[in-house]
Amino acid sequence: MLEHADIVKVKVLEGYKLKLFFEDGSCGDVNLEELIPFQGIFEPLGDLEFFNKVFVNTDIGTICWENGADLSPEFLYSQIKNNIQ
């Protein structure tokens, strides 16, 4: 059983919510406002216009922003799996 999978697609939802699609077929929503502090490299993400420019970096298999901020796919995968009932 995989403990994580790379992210292959991201869809921006309302606010700071994203729908993440993983290579193993798993998908789910995460609210990053609840998971990350908007400080340091994550400070620009506090601006929704900037936040909504999220993209998948296929080289590292996770979501990124233009300023170099990213989140580990393992962390995001665990959040998705914890939200599945």
Secondary structure, DSSP 8 states (H G I E B T S, - for coil): --S---EEEEEE-STTEEEEEETTS-EEEEEGGGTS-S-GGGGGGGSHHHHTT-EEETTTTEEE-TTS-B--HHHHHHHHHHH--
